[in-house]
């Protein structure tokens, strides 16, 4: 297993040493980069490079409708994920992974996360569960389908009404 720094890149732009790691190892690194990006304020305030290093060029994120950060529901490519994380970072001031369990193999992982979010607009915190089905290709996230346990509580935490 590699201990390479994310800034060390292979010729194809993927993080050095990460190409043959299992899906969970890739996602652990992605989650750390994502949380740091959100905490730093997201788009225009933080570098997206560390997050993008763990995304396949053809990455697709499928978000369920009805949440304050889902937009159209489908986000494609690294630019699409950057736009998603911009909306996500506008919604949340912080996100902390409290517990994570995972099941899978080299290319696919299911992750159950207990996450504490703090809403930017209201300052309200919410402790919730998210289940994600994730596919990885060549050490990068290719597809993600998150399922939020309580979308109504998320919407309520982020709204002034």
N, C-alpha and C positions, 0 to 999 in steps of 0.2 A: 504494500500500500504506500502511495506516495505522500510525502509531506511537502510537496512543492508549493510555493507561494503562488497565489492567483495571478500575480503580475508577470510570472514567467510563462510565456505563451509558446505553443507549438506553432509551426508554420501555417497551420490552418486557423489559428486564432483561439483554439481551445486551450484551457489551462494545462500547462505542462504536467505530465504525470497523471492526469485525471481521466484520460481517454478510456482506460479499461477498469475503472472502479465501478462498483455496483451502484444501482439506482439510489439506494439510501445514502451512500457516501456523497454522491453528487448533490442530493437534496439537502443534506446537512449543511454543506458549504453554501448552497443557494440561499437557504433560510437565514444564515448569518449575514450574508451580503444584503438580502432584502430588508431585514430588520435594521441594519445600519443605515441603509438608504432612506427608509421611512423616518428614522430618528433624526437624521440630518436635514429633513425637510423635503426630501424628494426632488422633483423636477426643478431645475434651475438653481438648486441649493446644494445638491450632492452629485457626485460623479456616478454615472450609471454603468461605468466600465466593469466594475467588479460583479454586478448583477448580470450584465450581458455575457460575461465570460462563461456562465453556466447555462446559456440558452442556445439551443440549436437554431440555425438561421430560419428553419421552417416551423419554429415553435408555435403552438396554438394553445390559448387559454380559453376554456369554455366556462363562463360565469353564469350562474342562474339569474334570471331577471328579478327585479324588485329590490335590489340592494343599492345603496347610494353610490356605489363605485363600479357598478357592473356595465353601465353604458349599453351598448348593443348586445352584450353578452359574449361575443366572440372577438378575441384579440389575436392577431396574427403577426408573426415575425418579431424580431427584436424591437423594431420601432413600435409595433402594436403593444408589446409588453411594457415598453417605456411609457406609452400613453396611459395604459392601465395603471401602472405604478404612480403616475402623476396624479390621477384621480384618486387612487387609494391613499396616497400621501396627503392629499388635500382633506380627506375624510378622517384619517387617523394621525394623531400626534406621536403615538408610540404603539408598538406591538411587542409583547414578551411571550415567548414560548415557555409555558409552565411545565407541560408534560408532552412527550411524544412517544407513540408506539408505531412500529412499522412492520409490514409484512411484504415480502416480495423476493425478487431475484435481481439479476444483473440489469435487466431492461425495464422492469415494471416494479412499482412500489405503491402500496396503499399506506397512507400516513394518517394517523389519528392524532390531532394536536389539540391540546387545551391551551388556549391563547387568551391573554389579557390585552385588550385594546383600550386606548384612551382617545376619545373623540376630540378632534381639533375644535369643532364648533361649540361643543357644550362642556368639554372637560370631563364628561362622564366616562367612567370605566365600565367595561363589560368583560366578564370571564365567560368564554364560550368554547364550544367544540367545533372543529372543522375536520372533515374527512376528505382526503384528496386521493384520487387515482392518477398516478403519474407514470408516463412512459419516458424513458431516457434513451438517447442514441449517441454513441461515441462520447460519453462523458458529459452530455448536456441534456437539459430538459427539452423534450420534443412535444409533449402534450400534458396538460393538466386539467383535471375536472374536479373542482372543489365543491363540497356539499356542506353548507352551514347548518348547524343544528337548530338555531333559533334566529332566522332572518328578521322576524318582527322585533326582537330585542335589539338587534344591530341597528335597524332603521330608527327605532325609538332613541337609542343612545346618541345617534348622530344628528337628530332633529331638535330644533328649538320648540317645536309644537308638541 
